[in-house]
Amino acid sequence: MGLQGCAGSDERFSIYVAGLASVIGHADRVNPLRDYCTGLMMPCARKSVEPMAAVTAPARTAAQHQSLLHFVGQASWSDEKVLAKVCETVLPAMERQGPIEAWIIDDTGFPKKGKHSVGVARQYCGQLGKQDNCQAAVSLSLANRHASLPVRYRLYLPREWAGDAARRGKAHVPEEIVFKTKPEIALDQLRWACEVGLPRGVVLLDAGYGNHTRLRTQIGALGLSYAAGILSNTSVWMAGIKPLPPKRWSGRGRPPTRPRRSAEHKPASVKQLALGLPQRAWRTIGWRQGTCGRLTSRFARARVRSAHRNELHDEEWLLIEWPKGEKEPTKYWLSTLPHDIAFERLVDLAKLRWRIERDYQELKQELGLGHFEGRGWRGFHHHATLCIAAYGFLISERETLPPSAPRATAGLAQLELPADYRPRGAADPNRASHS
């Protein structure tokens, strides 16, 4: 793993680190930056500070341990500037393989024992697939067919942490950090990406974010399209059904009641709509190559209007997945992609969200994203930023591989999602697309 096996990779890594060093301030941070990124890519079982110090400086492990510990836990370099530099450096390599097609919003959890690590609380943990004691961070990634790269990353600070001055003080949470929900953090990240002019793509969300009507509305207000996972009980009107107008009131007497809706004027859940579709509405569509062949499943789509709080929204696509052999549909999306988009393209883009799942798997299993042992706000984010920086270098190295070599990851083992992985909104942990 890491830098071995690619001619010239050592020189390219030195150039890459020099670019990052240009935005971290003091010259005495350059060596710790290089050593920390090197340690993250070395084949040691755990990527916390102590074992990385032993790997990168075996003759002076104690001094190296103190140097790396200070660099990641206390040094005041900017995560935002380093991530921006990573993006500036790696994005051209990604775009040489194809245009950016998606902005992927997601979060990832880190199981934790105790209550002192910053932001730790009982909440949903994707790694465990259930509520448990953990930290959670929200990220925005840019993706195409070749790769995806996190460009924004922030710890979610639960309400009980945000309002506890003593805990905030011990963890050195900045004063400007206030409580925000995960969708609110995601929206901030999307606004930032629009402001700095990153290459645009369709926003992809799982049901944990896509089921928030306000978030979808705000994404549209930014001029972005989305393909958002939703839950089966989400209410919609079929396109063409208009809400009944309110009766006029002259101002005298009792205000008139709203007209009663007939059955055709009542919204239905997306599950009800899916179960009522005719057989001809369903098509078998493939979207990418898996390790055992092309991944395919059955899909249907319909034009609908979401019916949040009885308000009628703009017309959009409802995409439904119902794998053969399942008793009912397993996944649903709402999408503002163009009305004339090809069915296969709609499925292809909605399914591109798998890239963020691969990102987090590689960042955790290969680069130690979850191995940080400190408790503070700054250290948590510095470690994640350096993991993303190391990952960015490996992404840029992929194009140096010969055509006959595996294209998935330079220096990283080929990985598949765990068999028990369960994204939020999935109807059953054992339901998956068929290949």
SULNORRA-V310505 format. One record per residue. N is the residue number from 1. PHI is phi in radians with two decimals (NA if undefined). NEAR is the number of other C-alpha atoms within 12 Angstrom. D_LAST is the distance of its C-alpha to the last C-alpha in Angstrom with 1 decimal. Layout:
# SULNORRA-V310505
n=(N & N)
phi=(PHI & PHI)
near=(NEAR & NEAR)
d_last=(D_LAST & D_LAST)
This chain:
# SULNORRA-V310505
n=(1 & 2 & 3 & 4 & 5 & 6 & 7 & 8 & 9 & 10 & 11 & 12 & 13 & 14 & 15 & 16 & 17 & 18 & 19 & 20 & 21 & 22 & 23 & 24 & 25 & 26 & 27 & 28 & 29 & 30 & 31 & 32 & 33 & 34 & 35 & 36 & 37 & 38 & 39 & 40 & 41 & 42 & 43 & 44 & 45 & 46 & 47 & 48 & 49 & 50 & 51 & 52 & 53 & 54 & 55 & 56 & 57 & 58 & 59 & 60 & 61 & 62 & 63 & 64 & 65 & 66 & 67 & 68 & 69 & 70 & 71 & 72 & 73 & 74 & 75 & 76 & 77 & 78 & 79 & 80 & 81 & 82 & 83 & 84 & 85 & 86 & 87 & 88 & 89 & 90 & 91 & 92 & 93 & 94 & 95 & 96 & 97 & 98 & 99 & 100 & 101 & 102 & 103 & 104 & 105 & 106 & 107 & 108 & 109 & 110 & 111 & 112 & 113 & 114 & 115 & 116 & 117 & 118 & 119 & 120 & 121 & 122 & 123 & 124 & 125 & 126 & 127 & 128 & 129 & 130 & 131 & 132 & 133 & 134 & 135 & 136 & 137 & 138 & 139 & 140 & 141 & 142 & 143 & 144 & 145 & 146 & 147 & 148 & 149 & 150 & 151 & 152 & 153 & 154 & 155 & 156 & 157 & 158 & 159 & 160 & 161 & 162 & 163 & 164 & 165 & 166 & 167 & 168 & 169 & 170 & 171 & 172 & 173 & 174 & 175 & 176 & 177 & 178 & 179 & 180 & 181 & 182 & 183 & 184 & 185 & 186 & 187 & 188 & 189 & 190 & 191 & 192 & 193 & 194 & 195 & 196 & 197 & 198 & 199 & 200 & 201 & 202 & 203 & 204 & 205 & 206 & 207 & 208 & 209 & 210 & 211 & 212 & 213 & 214 & 215 & 216 & 217 & 218 & 219 & 220 & 221 & 222 & 223 & 224 & 225 & 226 & 227 & 228 & 229 & 230 & 231 & 232 & 233 & 234 & 235 & 236 & 237 & 238 & 239 & 240 & 241 & 242 & 243 & 244 & 245 & 246 & 247 & 248 & 249 & 250 & 251 & 252 & 253 & 254 & 255 & 256 & 257 & 258 & 259 & 260 & 261 & 262 & 263 & 264 & 265 & 266 & 267 & 268 & 269 & 270 & 271 & 272 & 273 & 274 & 275 & 276 & 277 & 278 & 279 & 280 & 281 & 282 & 283 & 284 & 285 & 286 & 287 & 288 & 289 & 290 & 291 & 292 & 293 & 294 & 295 & 296 & 297 & 298 & 299 & 300 & 301 & 302 & 303 & 304 & 305 & 306 & 307 & 308 & 309 & 310 & 311 & 312 & 313 & 314 & 315 & 316 & 317 & 318 & 319 & 320 & 321 & 322 & 323 & 324 & 325 & 326 & 327 & 328 & 329 & 330 & 331 & 332 & 333 & 334 & 335 & 336 & 337 & 338 & 339 & 340 & 341 & 342 & 343 & 344 & 345 & 346 & 347 & 348 & 349 & 350 & 351 & 352 & 353 & 354 & 355 & 356 & 357 & 358 & 359 & 360 & 361 & 362 & 363 & 364 & 365 & 366 & 367 & 368 & 369 & 370 & 371 & 372 & 373 & 374 & 375 & 376 & 377 & 378 & 379 & 380 & 381 & 382 & 383 & 384 & 385 & 386 & 387 & 388 & 389 & 390 & 391 & 392 & 393 & 394 & 395 & 396 & 397 & 398 & 399 & 400 & 401 & 402 & 403 & 404 & 405 & 406 & 407 & 408 & 409 & 410 & 411 & 412 & 413 & 414 & 415 & 416 & 417 & 418 & 419 & 420 & 421 & 422 & 423 & 424 & 425 & 426 & 427 & 428 & 429 & 430 & 431 & 432 & 433 & 434 & 435)
phi=(NA & 1.50 & -1.65 & -1.31 & 1.64 & -2.08 & -1.05 & 1.43 & -1.18 & -1.06 & -1.16 & -1.12 & -1.15 & -1.09 & -1.16 & -1.09 & -1.12 & -1.05 & -1.13 & -1.16 & -1.09 & -1.18 & -2.04 & -1.77 & 1.66 & -1.05 & -1.13 & -1.29 & -1.64 & -1.15 & -1.10 & -1.05 & -1.05 & -1.09 & -1.18 & -1.15 & -1.12 & -1.08 & -1.04 & -1.13 & -1.70 & -1.42 & -1.44 & -1.74 & -1.15 & -2.22 & -1.85 & -1.56 & -1.07 & -1.08 & -1.15 & -1.20 & -1.11 & -1.15 & -1.34 & -1.52 & -2.57 & -1.09 & -1.47 & -2.52 & -1.04 & -1.09 & -1.17 & -1.13 & -1.05 & -1.16 & -1.12 & -1.18 & -1.09 & -1.18 & -1.08 & -1.52 & -1.71 & -2.25 & -1.04 & -1.68 & -1.32 & -1.59 & -1.07 & -1.08 & -1.19 & -1.17 & -1.10 & -1.10 & -1.19 & -1.03 & -1.07 & -1.02 & -1.44 & -1.56 & -0.99 & -1.04 & -1.14 & -1.14 & -1.27 & -1.18 & -1.64 & 2.62 & -1.19 & -1.13 & -1.98 & -2.56 & -1.92 & -1.88 & -1.74 & -2.83 & -2.36 & -2.37 & -1.91 & -2.23 & -1.00 & -2.43 & -1.72 & 1.43 & -2.36 & -1.69 & -1.13 & -0.98 & 1.37 & -1.26 & -2.88 & -1.39 & -2.77 & -1.15 & -2.13 & -1.07 & -1.09 & -1.70 & 1.27 & -2.83 & -1.28 & -2.88 & -1.29 & -2.87 & -1.75 & -2.46 & -2.21 & -1.78 & -2.39 & -2.12 & -2.13 & -1.69 & -2.47 & -2.44 & -1.14 & -1.40 & -2.92 & -2.47 & -2.40 & -1.15 & -2.04 & -2.52 & -2.71 & -2.54 & -1.16 & -1.41 & -1.79 & -1.02 & -1.01 & -1.18 & -1.45 & -1.05 & -1.75 & -1.89 & -1.06 & -1.15 & -1.16 & -1.06 & -1.10 & -1.13 & -1.61 & 0.99 & -1.28 & -1.02 & -1.04 & -1.28 & -1.43 & -2.05 & -1.14 & -2.45 & -1.21 & -1.07 & -1.07 & -1.18 & -1.10 & -1.04 & -1.13 & -1.03 & -1.15 & -1.17 & -1.07 & -1.05 & -1.07 & -1.19 & -1.13 & -1.51 & 1.36 & -1.16 & -0.98 & -1.41 & -2.59 & -1.21 & -1.40 & -1.92 & -2.39 & -1.48 & -1.15 & -1.12 & -1.92 & -1.13 & -1.37 & -1.54 & -1.02 & -1.10 & -1.10 & -1.08 & -1.10 & -1.20 & -1.08 & -1.08 & -1.14 & -1.40 & 1.44 & -1.85 & -1.65 & -2.49 & -2.28 & -1.99 & -1.10 & -2.36 & -1.50 & -1.18 & -1.62 & -1.09 & -1.60 & -2.49 & -1.81 & -1.13 & -1.01 & 1.78 & -1.49 & -1.81 & -1.17 & -1.22 & -1.25 & -1.23 & -1.24 & -1.30 & -2.22 & -1.37 & 1.73 & -1.90 & 1.25 & -1.37 & -1.01 & -1.21 & -1.38 & -1.19 & -0.99 & -1.21 & -1.53 & -1.36 & -1.01 & -1.26 & -1.68 & -1.66 & -1.21 & -2.21 & -1.21 & -1.13 & -1.17 & -1.05 & -1.09 & -1.10 & -1.18 & -1.61 & -1.26 & -1.24 & -1.01 & -1.18 & -1.31 & -1.68 & -2.31 & -1.53 & -2.31 & -1.80 & -2.29 & -2.86 & -1.45 & -1.77 & -1.21 & -1.95 & 2.15 & -1.26 & -1.42 & -2.39 & -2.83 & -1.68 & -2.33 & -2.38 & -2.49 & -2.67 & -1.51 & -2.44 & -2.20 & -1.19 & -2.17 & -1.15 & 0.88 & 1.16 & -1.66 & -1.62 & -1.82 & -1.11 & -1.19 & -2.67 & -1.47 & -1.87 & -1.92 & -2.24 & -1.97 & -2.38 & -1.02 & -1.03 & 1.67 & -1.50 & -1.32 & -2.70 & -1.02 & -1.89 & -2.49 & -2.42 & -2.34 & -1.88 & -2.51 & -1.75 & -1.07 & -0.93 & -1.15 & -1.73 & -1.14 & -1.13 & -0.96 & -1.11 & -1.20 & -1.06 & -1.11 & -1.00 & -1.25 & -1.05 & -1.42 & -1.16 & -1.11 & -1.01 & -1.11 & -1.20 & -1.15 & -1.19 & -0.92 & -1.15 & -1.11 & -1.25 & -1.09 & -1.46 & -1.36 & -1.82 & -2.07 & 1.24 & -0.98 & -1.65 & -1.64 & -1.13 & -1.86 & -1.31 & -2.01 & -1.60 & -1.06 & -1.11 & -1.10 & -1.01 & -1.33 & -1.06 & -1.06 & -1.10 & -1.06 & -1.22 & -1.09 & -1.16 & -1.08 & -1.10 & -1.10 & -1.06 & -1.08 & -1.14 & -1.08 & -1.15 & -1.31 & -1.03 & -1.29 & -1.51 & -1.30 & -1.16 & -0.98 & -1.38 & -1.46 & -1.04 & -1.62 & -1.14 & -2.62 & -1.27 & 1.46 & -1.89 & -1.14 & -1.13 & -2.19 & -2.06 & -1.10 & -1.00 & -1.07 & -1.69 & -1.13 & -2.32 & -1.20 & -1.09 & 1.69 & -1.20 & -1.32 & -2.71 & -1.11 & -1.67 & -1.52 & -2.60 & -1.20 & -1.63 & -1.82)
near=(24 & 30 & 31 & 19 & 18 & 22 & 14 & 15 & 24 & 20 & 14 & 20 & 33 & 22 & 18 & 33 & 33 & 24 & 28 & 42 & 30 & 23 & 24 & 33 & 21 & 18 & 16 & 18 & 28 & 28 & 25 & 35 & 44 & 36 & 32 & 44 & 46 & 39 & 40 & 49 & 42 & 29 & 24 & 25 & 20 & 26 & 36 & 35 & 39 & 31 & 29 & 38 & 33 & 27 & 29 & 33 & 25 & 16 & 12 & 16 & 20 & 20 & 19 & 28 & 29 & 21 & 30 & 42 & 33 & 25 & 33 & 39 & 31 & 25 & 25 & 22 & 32 & 27 & 33 & 28 & 25 & 39 & 40 & 32 & 31 & 39 & 40 & 27 & 30 & 36 & 33 & 23 & 28 & 32 & 26 & 17 & 23 & 18 & 24 & 30 & 36 & 42 & 46 & 50 & 53 & 47 & 40 & 39 & 35 & 39 & 31 & 28 & 17 & 16 & 20 & 25 & 33 & 41 & 42 & 37 & 29 & 25 & 30 & 28 & 28 & 32 & 32 & 23 & 24 & 19 & 19 & 22 & 26 & 34 & 39 & 38 & 40 & 39 & 43 & 45 & 47 & 42 & 43 & 33 & 29 & 29 & 45 & 47 & 50 & 47 & 43 & 41 & 41 & 39 & 42 & 40 & 36 & 29 & 22 & 22 & 32 & 29 & 19 & 21 & 18 & 15 & 26 & 31 & 19 & 21 & 29 & 28 & 31 & 19 & 15 & 10 & 22 & 22 & 24 & 23 & 25 & 33 & 34 & 26 & 31 & 40 & 37 & 26 & 33 & 45 & 26 & 20 & 31 & 22 & 14 & 15 & 13 & 28 & 29 & 27 & 34 & 38 & 48 & 47 & 48 & 38 & 35 & 32 & 38 & 38 & 31 & 28 & 30 & 20 & 32 & 42 & 28 & 23 & 37 & 26 & 17 & 23 & 20 & 30 & 35 & 44 & 45 & 50 & 41 & 41 & 33 & 33 & 23 & 35 & 32 & 44 & 35 & 34 & 26 & 17 & 25 & 25 & 26 & 18 & 15 & 13 & 13 & 13 & 12 & 9 & 9 & 8 & 7 & 9 & 12 & 15 & 13 & 13 & 14 & 15 & 17 & 12 & 10 & 17 & 22 & 25 & 31 & 27 & 26 & 40 & 31 & 21 & 32 & 35 & 22 & 19 & 20 & 13 & 14 & 12 & 21 & 25 & 23 & 26 & 29 & 27 & 29 & 28 & 15 & 19 & 13 & 11 & 13 & 16 & 22 & 27 & 32 & 34 & 38 & 37 & 36 & 32 & 31 & 34 & 34 & 41 & 30 & 23 & 13 & 20 & 19 & 27 & 28 & 26 & 25 & 36 & 38 & 44 & 44 & 45 & 43 & 35 & 29 & 22 & 14 & 19 & 14 & 26 & 36 & 39 & 44 & 44 & 50 & 47 & 42 & 36 & 33 & 19 & 21 & 13 & 18 & 15 & 29 & 24 & 22 & 38 & 39 & 30 & 39 & 44 & 42 & 38 & 42 & 34 & 37 & 37 & 36 & 33 & 40 & 41 & 29 & 38 & 38 & 32 & 30 & 36 & 44 & 37 & 38 & 33 & 30 & 39 & 28 & 28 & 31 & 28 & 39 & 33 & 36 & 39 & 40 & 39 & 49 & 45 & 45 & 49 & 46 & 46 & 46 & 46 & 48 & 45 & 47 & 48 & 40 & 37 & 37 & 32 & 29 & 26 & 22 & 14 & 10 & 9 & 16 & 18 & 24 & 31 & 32 & 34 & 34 & 34 & 22 & 20 & 24 & 21 & 23 & 21 & 13 & 17 & 24 & 27 & 39 & 34 & 29 & 30 & 26 & 20 & 20 & 17 & 26 & 29 & 32 & 25 & 20)
d_last=(29.4 & 31.4 & 33.8 & 33.9 & 32.7 & 33.1 & 36.4 & 38.4 & 36.2 & 39.3 & 41.2 & 38.4 & 38.1 & 41.9 & 41.8 & 39.0 & 40.9 & 44.1 & 42.4 & 41.5 & 44.9 & 46.5 & 45.5 & 46.2 & 50.0 & 52.1 & 52.0 & 52.0 & 48.4 & 47.1 & 47.0 & 45.4 & 42.7 & 42.0 & 42.1 & 39.9 & 37.1 & 37.6 & 37.4 & 34.1 & 32.6 & 34.3 & 32.6 & 34.5 & 32.8 & 34.3 & 35.0 & 37.9 & 41.3 & 43.0 & 40.5 & 40.0 & 43.7 & 44.0 & 41.4 & 42.8 & 46.5 & 47.1 & 50.9 & 51.4 & 48.8 & 51.0 & 52.0 & 48.5 & 47.2 & 49.8 & 49.0 & 45.3 & 46.0 & 48.4 & 46.2 & 43.1 & 45.0 & 48.2 & 48.4 & 48.4 & 46.2 & 44.0 & 40.3 & 40.0 & 41.8 & 39.7 & 36.4 & 37.8 & 38.7 & 35.3 & 33.8 & 36.6 & 35.9 & 32.1 & 31.3 & 32.7 & 30.5 & 27.4 & 28.7 & 29.4 & 25.6 & 25.3 & 26.8 & 26.2 & 23.8 & 23.7 & 25.9 & 24.0 & 26.0 & 25.2 & 27.0 & 26.6 & 28.6 & 30.7 & 31.8 & 35.5 & 38.3 & 41.7 & 42.6 & 44.2 & 41.4 & 41.4 & 39.3 & 38.2 & 37.9 & 36.0 & 33.0 & 29.3 & 27.6 & 24.0 & 24.0 & 25.2 & 23.5 & 26.9 & 30.5 & 32.4 & 35.0 & 33.6 & 34.1 & 31.8 & 31.7 & 30.6 & 29.4 & 28.7 & 26.5 & 26.4 & 23.1 & 21.8 & 18.9 & 20.8 & 21.8 & 23.2 & 26.6 & 28.3 & 31.6 & 33.0 & 33.0 & 35.2 & 35.8 & 35.8 & 39.3 & 39.5 & 42.5 & 44.2 & 44.2 & 45.1 & 48.3 & 49.4 & 51.8 & 52.3 & 48.6 & 48.2 & 51.2 & 50.1 & 46.7 & 48.3 & 46.3 & 47.7 & 50.0 & 48.1 & 44.9 & 45.0 & 42.6 & 39.7 & 36.6 & 33.2 & 32.7 & 36.2 & 35.5 & 32.3 & 34.6 & 37.1 & 34.6 & 33.5 & 37.2 & 37.9 & 35.1 & 36.6 & 40.1 & 39.5 & 37.7 & 34.3 & 32.1 & 30.6 & 27.0 & 25.4 & 25.7 & 22.6 & 23.2 & 21.5 & 23.2 & 25.8 & 27.3 & 26.0 & 27.8 & 31.1 & 32.6 & 35.3 & 32.9 & 31.0 & 34.5 & 35.7 & 32.7 & 33.7 & 37.3 & 36.5 & 35.2 & 31.6 & 28.6 & 25.9 & 22.5 & 23.2 & 21.3 & 23.5 & 24.0 & 23.8 & 27.6 & 28.2 & 30.7 & 30.6 & 32.6 & 31.2 & 32.4 & 35.9 & 37.2 & 40.1 & 41.7 & 45.1 & 48.0 & 50.4 & 53.8 & 56.7 & 59.3 & 62.8 & 63.5 & 65.7 & 65.0 & 61.7 & 58.6 & 56.5 & 53.4 & 50.1 & 49.3 & 47.3 & 43.7 & 42.8 & 39.3 & 38.0 & 39.3 & 37.6 & 34.4 & 31.4 & 28.6 & 25.3 & 23.9 & 26.7 & 26.1 & 22.4 & 23.3 & 25.9 & 23.9 & 24.0 & 21.1 & 21.6 & 20.7 & 17.0 & 14.7 & 11.0 & 10.6 & 8.5 & 10.2 & 9.8 & 8.8 & 7.6 & 9.3 & 6.9 & 6.0 & 5.7 & 4.3 & 5.4 & 7.6 & 11.2 & 14.1 & 17.9 & 20.7 & 24.4 & 27.5 & 29.2 & 31.9 & 31.6 & 34.4 & 35.3 & 38.8 & 39.3 & 39.4 & 37.8 & 35.7 & 34.7 & 32.1 & 28.5 & 24.9 & 23.1 & 19.3 & 17.5 & 13.9 & 13.6 & 10.2 & 10.8 & 12.9 & 14.4 & 18.1 & 18.4 & 16.9 & 15.7 & 16.5 & 19.2 & 20.7 & 24.1 & 24.5 & 27.6 & 25.9 & 27.9 & 28.1 & 27.4 & 24.2 & 21.5 & 18.7 & 16.0 & 18.2 & 18.7 & 15.0 & 14.8 & 17.9 & 17.2 & 14.0 & 16.1 & 17.5 & 15.1 & 17.7 & 20.4 & 18.4 & 18.1 & 21.8 & 23.0 & 21.2 & 22.8 & 26.1 & 26.4 & 25.2 & 26.6 & 29.4 & 30.8 & 30.5 & 31.2 & 33.9 & 36.9 & 39.6 & 42.1 & 42.8 & 43.9 & 42.5 & 43.3 & 41.8 & 38.5 & 38.0 & 39.5 & 37.1 & 34.1 & 35.5 & 36.0 & 32.4 & 31.2 & 33.8 & 32.6 & 28.9 & 30.2 & 31.9 & 28.8 & 26.9 & 29.9 & 29.8 & 26.4 & 28.0 & 30.5 & 27.9 & 28.2 & 25.4 & 24.4 & 24.0 & 20.9 & 21.0 & 19.3 & 22.4 & 25.9 & 27.1 & 24.4 & 22.1 & 18.4 & 17.0 & 13.8 & 14.4 & 15.8 & 13.9 & 16.6 & 16.6 & 17.5 & 18.3 & 21.4 & 21.0 & 17.9 & 18.9 & 17.9 & 17.1 & 14.6 & 12.6 & 9.4 & 6.6 & 3.8 & 0.0)
